[in-house]
């Protein structure tokens, strides 16, 4: 039995306050990370996250802080506010802008609140596998770095949550069955709205804390999330099926206010960015492993994985792409949509040529 399976029952109600594209690779540990008091660094970055203390995400961030303080001789360090104690992502953004906080971990929803064009990366059925995700991110990373910097934020590092799948109490193996389901959607998420519109689905908007109860009462019978989040939110205890077609990819990132960065020396900024890259890569790697474990655990707990044949998978992808144009101007410009989709196409073409 994996350590992941042993720990998943420790998830608490606080997970119900996390967004569906969680920025954490959260699996509760056996105890919170308690650190001895440290001397206050010259530049203290106040960092808020929804990730609970003791989670994988926070363990990695505390290691990041420890190495950062050492590398800068305690000129720069973090003060963490885990577990959503500073509010949701919109609250954190507001507090960063008024100077109460300096940095935070954000989902695609929060990133889009800063730079709406980021949502082009989370369009339904844009990516088929992780190789495509990693390639397109590398190609567009500088573009998004500049986009966030223009809004007053430095992009420190990525914190993905992985591919998002459908979970339901009735089989969903084609678009018609999706239309017949009572599907939850996260209230206020414009990207989710245009996705369901493309499939001619009338979803039921709910706040995230209400989803589990709504599944129990039958108000909704289908939800969507990454596998790890499905376990942490306990949704897997109230569904019977998982549709094995990734509908989107959940990104996340660490952002820090330009105002606090300007207080650092150029050398310390370089150290901060270098270490942020190192630890964000570690987080993504761990998340990917745990998502794979999560799919296995979901099945052992009685949820049936519905395999979709190649033809129907193409149908899902073709229908989902019908949502792309609906976000133009409101979420992202047409030329950016073209850039992202063409970059994916170029990668697929080069990959096919390499196989020949």
N, C-alpha and C positions, 0 to 999 in steps of 0.2 A: 504494500500500500504506500503510495507516494506521500511525501510530507504535505503536498498540496491538499490531498484528500483529507488528511488528518486535521487540517486547519480550517477548512471551509466552513465548518459549523460555528466558528467563533464570530462570524460576521454579525454585526449588530444592526439595529434599526437606523443607525446613522448612515448606512450605505444607501438608504432610500432617499437621501438628500443629494446623492451624486447624480450628475447628468449622465445620459445614456452613453455618450462618447467620453467615458471617464478618462481623466488624465493620469490615473494611477494604474499600476499593475498590482492592485491591492489584494493581498492575502494576509489576514490578520496574524500577527505573531503571537507568541505565548506571553509576551510582556511588552510594555511600552519602552521606547528608547529613552532612558533617563541619563542625562549627561551631567557630569560635574560642572560647576560654575566655571566659566572661562573669562579671562580678561576681555573687556569690551574692546573690539577693534576700532581703529580710527574711522573707518566707514562701515557702518552696520546696515546691512540690507534687510529690511523687514519684508519677509516673504510669506504669502498666504497660499494655502492649498486646501482642497477638499479632502485630500488623502489623509486617512486617520494615522495618528501616531502608532508606531509599531508595524505599519504596512511596509511592503517592499519599497514603495516609492519613497517613504520617509527615511528608511534605512540608507538608501542610496544618497538621498539629499544630505543626510548628516555626515556621510563619508565625504561628500563633496565639500561641505563646510569645513570639515577638519583639515582636508588637504589644502583648501584655499587659504585658511588662516596660516598654515605652515609655510606655504609657498610665498605669501606676501609678508611674512613676519608679523602677522596679526594686524596688518593694515586694513584688510578687508575680510568680512565674515558675514554670516547670515544669522538672523533671528527668525525662527520659524513659527508660523501660526497654523498648525495642522487641523484636520478634522472639521473644516468649515467654520471655525470660531469667528472668522471675520466676515461671514456671510457667503452668498453664492457669488458666481463670477461677476455679475453686474455690480454687486456691492464692492467686491475687491477692486474692480476697475475704477469705480468712483473714489474709493479711498486712496488709490495710487495717484489719481489725478489731483486730489486735494492735499497730498503729501503725508497722509496717515500711514500709508504703506509704500513700498518701493518696487515690489516684484510679486509674481505669482505664477502658478501653474494653471493653464487654461485648456479647455477642450476646443474643438472646432467652432462650437457655438460662441464661446467667449472671444476666440481669435477673430471670428467674423464680425463681432460687435466693434472691434477696433479697425480692422481692415476687411470690409465685406468681400473684397475680391478673393480672399482666402478660401471661401466656400467652393470655388471652382475645383479645388483639390478633393472635395468630398462629394462630388456629384455621384448619383446612383450609377452603378455598373461602369465606372470609369476604369477600374483596375481589375485584372483577373488574378494576379498573384503578387507576392511580395517583391519579386524582382522588378516588376513594373513600378511599384510604389517607390522603391529606393532609387531607381533611375530617374524618374520624373522629379522627385524631390531634389536630387543633386542638380538637375538641370535648371530648376526654378528657385533654388534656395536663395541666391543673391537677389532675385526679384522680390521675394517675400521679405528678405532681410531689409531691403530698402523701403518696402511698403510699410512695414512696422516702424522703422526708424522715422519715416516722414510723419507718423502719428505720435512720435515721442517715446517709442519703445525699442529696446534692443532685443533681438531674437537671440537668446542664449543657447537654446538647444531644443530638440524635439522630444516629445514624450507620447508616442503613439499608443493607442489602445487596440488597434487591429481591426480585422474585418468584422462587419456587422451582419448578423443573420436574423431570419425570422424564426420565432418560437410560437407555437400555437396549440390549441386544444382540438383542432380539426386539421386534417392533412392539407397542406398547401404545396401543391406540386406544379401549378400552372397559374397564369394571371386570373383565370375565371374563378378558381378557388380562393384566390386572394381577395377578389371583389366580394365574395360571399362572407368573408370573415369580419368580425367586429374588431377592427385594428386600432390599437392605441397609437396616438402620436403625441410627441412632446409639445405641449402648448406653447405657441410663439415661435416655433422653429420653421422659418420660411422654406428652408431647403426640404424638410420633410413634407411640407404641404405640396410643393410642386412635384415631388416624387410620387405621392399618392394620386395626385391629379392625373399624372401620365398613365396610371393603371386604372383610372376611373373608379377609385376607391374613396369612400367618404369616411375618413378615420374619426376616431373619438378623441378629442384633445383633452389631456389630463396633465396635471402637475405630477412630477415623478413620484412624490411620496404616496400618491393615490393609486398607483398602478397595481401593486400587489393585492390590495384590498379589492380593486376592481376585477382582477383576475379571479379572485376567490368567489366573488358574487356574480360573475358572468357578465359584468358590464362590458368587458372586453374579453376576447378570446385569442388575441394574437398580439405579440409585442416584438420588438426588435432591439438587439444590443450585441456587443461582442460577447463571446462565450464566458470570459472571466467576469464580466459585469453581470451576466445573467445569473451566475452563481452568487456573487456578492449581494445582489439585490433580492436573492431568494426566489426569483421568478421561475427558476427551473423546477421548483416544487409544485407549481401550479399549471404546468404545461405538459403536453404529451408528445409533441413533435418539434423537431428542428429541421428546417429546410436547408439543405446543403448547397445553397447558392449565396455567395457573398453579395449583399446589396450595396454596400459602400465600404469605404475604409475610414476608420476613425483616427484622426490626427489629434495631437495635443502639443503644447510647447510651453517652455519657460520664457517669460518676458520680464524685463527689468526696465524701469523708467530711465529715460535719458538724463533726468535731473540728478539722480544719484550717481550715475556713471560719470558725469562731468566732475564729480568731486574726487575721482580717482586719478592717479597718475596713468600715463599711457602704458607703462610697463604692467601695472596692476590690472588694467583693462585686458591686456593680452593674456595674462595669467587666468583671469576670470573666464574669458571666452574659451581658452584651451581646455580648462578643466570642465567647463560646462559641456563641451562637445564630448569629452571622455565619458562623463557620467550619464549623459543623455543616451549615448550609444549603449551603455551598460543596461540602462532602464529598458530600452526598446528590445534588446536581446532577451532579457528576462521575461518581459511581457509576452513575447512571441512563444517562448517555451511554455509559459503558464496558460496561454490561450489554447495550445494544443492539449495540455493536460486537462483543461476545463472541458473540452469537447468529450474527452474520454470519460471524465467523471459524470457529465450530464447523461451519457448513455448508460453508465452503470447504475444510475439512479432511476432508470426506467424510461427516459425520454428517447423516442425513436428517431434516428437520423434518416431523413428522407432523401435518398439519392435522386438527383435529377439528370435525365439523359442529355446528351450534347445538343440535340435539336431544341428541347425545351429551354435549356440554358441560354441558347442563342435568342430564343423568343423573349425571355426575361430581359436580357441585355438590350435587345432592340427596342422593347417597350420602354425600358428605363431611360434610354437615351432620348426619348421624346420629351423628357423633362428638362433637358439641358438648356434649350433656347428660352424657356420660361423664366430663367434667372438672369437673363441678360439685362444689363443696366441697373436692375434692382439689387443684384448681388455682385455681379462681375461684368466687365465689358466684353463685347463679342470677340475682340482680338485676343483677350486672355483665354477665353474658352477655346478658341482655335489653337492657341499655343499649347495649352495643356493636352488637348485631345490629339493634336498632331505629334506631340512628343511621345505620347503613348504609342501611336501608330508607327512612328519611326523605330521605336525600340522593338516592337513586335516584328517589323520587317527585317531588321538586322538580326534578330534572334532566329527567324526562319531561314535567312540566308546562311547563317552559321551552321545550321543543321544539315544543309544540303551538301 
